[in-house]
């Protein structure tokens, strides 16, 4: 996810940052996609992934809401 905060990337680009095979990376990206944490778009044979910033923003906002002082 940290890699995708800067730019969209294809699986082969992401693989260069990890000691994992492409199918494993694709599997993890698919889980994140199903959770709507990442988005994908296809260009030719490549699938490019990007962070779903709206989902992340909403999640962080909800999380931080747990720490607000309750109104009396």
C-alpha angles and dihedrals in degrees: 000000000000091000091053094055089077103041144338115274140189122234094257090055091049091049091062089067096053140052091235135105122252095252091056092049090047090051092052092046090051090054090051090047092051088051088051091238092121133030128212137206129185122228112179107309094337125090114208121206128204134176115263095231093185091058092047092047093049092047093050092046091051091046094050089048087068089067099049117113110255116246115244 
